[in-house]
Amino acid sequence: MLSTQTFNDYTAAGDLAMRRKFFEDWYAKKDGGGKKVDSAIRIFDSTVAINYPEYLIEAMTFGS
């Protein structure tokens, strides 16, 4: 879901605590909402089959 550059920056961040901090800082930047949209578009445009967790499937079909 991440761009190649962002993924490389994420993997270079180090241990789990540092990676968590990376994401907190990444989403806190000016266009944090746009990054979420970018991630969603990458998921929906993907040609790879995605096995969504059951709780997400339930959330998407709630009330229907």
PyMOL commands that set and color helices and strands:
alter all, ss='L'
color gray80, all
select helices_A, chain A and resi 4-12+16-28+32-45+54-60
alter helices_A, ss='H'
color red, helices_A
deselect
rebuild
show_as cartoon
